[in-house]
Amino acid sequence: MATAGFSSFGTMVDKANRHLKDVEGAFGWPKERREQSYAAVRAVLHPLRDRVPVGAAVTAG
C-alpha cells in the first residue's frame, strides 16, 4: 500500500488495485500487464465521466 499520510488515500489505492486485479482476472492477464489493465479501465471510465450529467454525478456520491 502507498503511504502518503492519509489513510483515505491508502484505502483508495487499495481499492484501485483490487479493481485492476479484477480486470486482469477477467481477461486472464498476468500482473505484469498492470499498465494495460489501467488503460482498459481508463478507456471505460473517461467516456462515462464525460457523459454523466453534473447533477447526477453530484447526487450519486
MARBA-3410 file (N, C-alpha, C, O; in Angstrom, 1 decimal):
61
0.8,-1.2,0.0,0.0,0.0,0.0,0.9,1.2,0.0,1.9,1.3,0.6 ~ 0.5,2.2,-0.7,1.2,3.5,-0.7,0.9,4.3,0.5,-0.2,4.3,1.1 ~ 2.0,5.0,1.0,1.8,5.8,2.2,2.0,7.2,1.9,3.0,7.6,1.3 ~ 1.0,8.0,2.2,1.0,9.5,2.0,0.6,10.3,3.2,0.4,11.5,3.1 ~ 0.4,9.6,4.3,0.0,10.3,5.5,-1.5,10.4,5.7,-2.0,10.8,6.7
-2.3,9.9,4.7,-3.7,10.0,4.7,-4.2,8.6,4.6,-4.0,7.9,3.5 ~ -5.0,8.1,5.5,-5.5,6.7,5.5,-6.5,6.6,4.3,-6.6,5.5,3.7 ~ -7.3,7.6,4.0,-8.2,7.5,2.9,-7.5,7.4,1.6,-8.1,6.7,0.7 ~ -6.4,8.0,1.4,-5.6,7.8,0.2,-5.1,6.4,0.0,-5.2,5.8,-1.1 ~ -4.6,5.8,1.1,-4.2,4.4,1.0,-5.3,3.5,0.7,-5.2,2.5,0.0
-6.5,3.8,1.3,-7.7,3.0,1.0,-8.1,3.1,-0.4,-8.5,2.1,-1.1 ~ -8.0,4.3,-1.0,-8.4,4.5,-2.4,-7.4,3.7,-3.3,-7.8,3.1,-4.3 ~ -6.1,3.7,-3.0,-5.1,3.0,-3.8,-5.4,1.5,-3.7,-5.3,0.8,-4.7 ~ -5.7,1.0,-2.5,-6.0,-0.4,-2.4,-7.2,-0.8,-3.2,-7.2,-1.9,-3.8 ~ -8.3,0.0,-3.2,-9.5,-0.3,-4.0,-9.2,-0.3,-5.5,-9.6,-1.1,-6.2
-8.4,0.7,-5.9,-8.0,0.8,-7.3,-7.2,-0.5,-7.7,-7.5,-1.0,-8.8 ~ -6.3,-0.9,-6.9,-5.5,-2.1,-7.2,-6.4,-3.4,-7.2,-6.2,-4.3,-8.0 ~ -7.4,-3.4,-6.4,-8.4,-4.6,-6.4,-9.2,-4.6,-7.7,-9.4,-5.6,-8.3 ~ -9.6,-3.4,-8.2,-10.3,-3.3,-9.4,-9.4,-3.7,-10.6,-9.9,-4.4,-11.5 ~ -8.2,-3.3,-10.6,-7.3,-3.6,-11.7,-7.0,-5.1,-11.6,-6.9,-5.8,-12.7
-6.9,-5.7,-10.4,-6.7,-7.2,-10.3,-8.0,-7.9,-10.9,-7.8,-8.9,-11.5 ~ -9.2,-7.4,-10.7,-10.4,-8.0,-11.2,-10.4,-7.9,-12.7,-10.7,-8.9,-13.4 ~ -9.9,-6.8,-13.3,-9.8,-6.7,-14.8,-8.8,-7.7,-15.3,-9.1,-8.4,-16.3 ~ -7.7,-7.8,-14.6,-6.7,-8.8,-15.1,-7.2,-10.2,-15.0,-7.0,-11.0,-15.9 ~ -8.0,-10.5,-13.9,-8.5,-11.8,-13.8,-9.6,-12.1,-14.9,-9.7,-13.2,-15.4
-10.4,-11.1,-15.2,-11.4,-11.3,-16.2,-10.9,-11.6,-17.6,-11.4,-12.3,-18.4 ~ -9.7,-11.0,-17.9,-9.1,-11.2,-19.2,-8.0,-12.2,-19.2,-7.4,-12.5,-20.2 ~ -7.7,-12.7,-18.0,-6.6,-13.7,-17.9,-5.2,-13.1,-18.1,-4.3,-13.8,-18.5 ~ -5.1,-11.9,-17.8,-3.8,-11.2,-17.9,-2.9,-11.4,-16.6,-3.5,-11.4,-15.5 ~ -1.6,-11.5,-16.8,-0.7,-11.6,-15.6,-0.6,-10.2,-15.0,-0.9,-9.2,-15.7
-0.1,-10.1,-13.8,0.1,-8.8,-13.1,1.0,-7.9,-13.9,1.0,-6.7,-13.7 ~ 1.9,-8.5,-14.6,2.9,-7.7,-15.4,2.2,-6.8,-16.4,2.8,-5.9,-17.0 ~ 1.0,-7.1,-16.7,0.2,-6.3,-17.7,-0.6,-5.2,-17.0,-1.7,-4.8,-17.5 ~ -0.2,-4.8,-15.8,-1.0,-3.9,-15.0,-1.2,-2.6,-15.7,-2.3,-2.0,-15.6 ~ -0.3,-2.1,-16.5,-0.5,-0.9,-17.3,-1.6,-1.0,-18.3,-2.4,-0.1,-18.5
-1.7,-2.2,-18.9,-2.8,-2.5,-19.9,-4.1,-2.5,-19.1,-5.1,-2.1,-19.7 ~ -4.1,-3.1,-17.9,-5.4,-3.1,-17.2,-5.8,-1.7,-16.8,-7.0,-1.4,-16.9 ~ -4.9,-0.9,-16.4,-5.2,0.5,-16.1,-5.7,1.2,-17.4,-6.7,2.0,-17.3 ~ -5.1,1.0,-18.5,-5.5,1.6,-19.7,-7.0,1.2,-20.1,-7.8,2.0,-20.6 ~ -7.3,-0.1,-19.8,-8.6,-0.6,-20.1,-9.7,0.1,-19.2,-10.7,0.5,-19.7
-9.3,0.2,-18.0,-10.3,0.9,-17.0,-10.4,2.4,-17.4,-11.6,2.9,-17.4 ~ -9.4,3.0,-17.7,-9.5,4.4,-18.2,-10.3,4.6,-19.4,-11.1,5.5,-19.6 ~ -10.2,3.6,-20.4,-10.9,3.7,-21.6,-12.4,3.6,-21.4,-13.2,4.1,-22.2 ~ -12.8,3.0,-20.3,-14.2,2.9,-19.9,-14.7,4.1,-19.1,-15.7,4.7,-19.3 ~ -13.9,4.4,-18.1,-14.3,5.5,-17.1,-14.3,6.9,-17.7,-15.2,7.7,-17.4
-13.3,7.2,-18.5,-13.3,8.6,-19.1,-14.5,8.9,-19.9,-15.1,10.0,-19.7 ~ -14.9,8.1,-20.9,-16.1,8.4,-21.6,-17.4,8.4,-20.7,-18.3,9.2,-21.0 ~ -17.4,7.6,-19.8,-18.5,7.6,-18.8,-18.6,8.9,-18.1,-19.7,9.5,-17.9 ~ -17.5,9.3,-17.6,-17.4,10.6,-16.9,-17.9,11.7,-17.7,-18.6,12.6,-17.3 ~ -17.5,11.7,-19.0,-17.9,12.8,-19.9,-19.4,12.8,-20.2,-19.9,13.8,-20.7
-20.0,11.7,-20.1,-21.5,11.6,-20.4,-22.4,11.8,-19.2,-23.6,12.1,-19.4 ~ -21.9,11.6,-18.0,-22.8,11.7,-16.9,-23.1,13.2,-16.6,-22.1,13.9,-16.4 ~ -24.3,13.6,-16.5,-24.6,15.0,-16.2,-24.1,15.4,-14.8,-24.1,14.5,-13.9 ~ -23.7,16.6,-14.7,-23.1,17.1,-13.4,-24.1,16.8,-12.3,-23.6,16.4,-11.2 ~ -25.4,17.1,-12.4,-26.3,16.9,-11.3,-26.4,15.5,-10.9,-26.5,15.2,-9.7
-26.3,14.5,-11.8,-26.4,13.1,-11.5,-25.1,12.7,-10.8,-25.2,11.9,-9.9 ~ -24.0,13.2,-11.2,-22.7,12.9,-10.6,-22.7,13.4,-9.1,-22.1,12.7,-8.2 ~ -23.2,14.5,-8.9,-23.2,15.1,-7.5,-24.1,14.3,-6.6,-23.7,14.1,-5.5 ~ -25.3,13.9,-7.1,-26.2,13.2,-6.2,-25.8,11.8,-6.0,-26.3,11.2,-5.1 ~ -25.0,11.2,-6.9,-24.7,9.8,-6.8,-23.6,9.6,-5.7,-23.5,8.5,-5.2
-22.8,10.6,-5.4,-21.8,10.4,-4.4,-22.2,10.5,-3.1,-21.5,10.4,-2.1
END
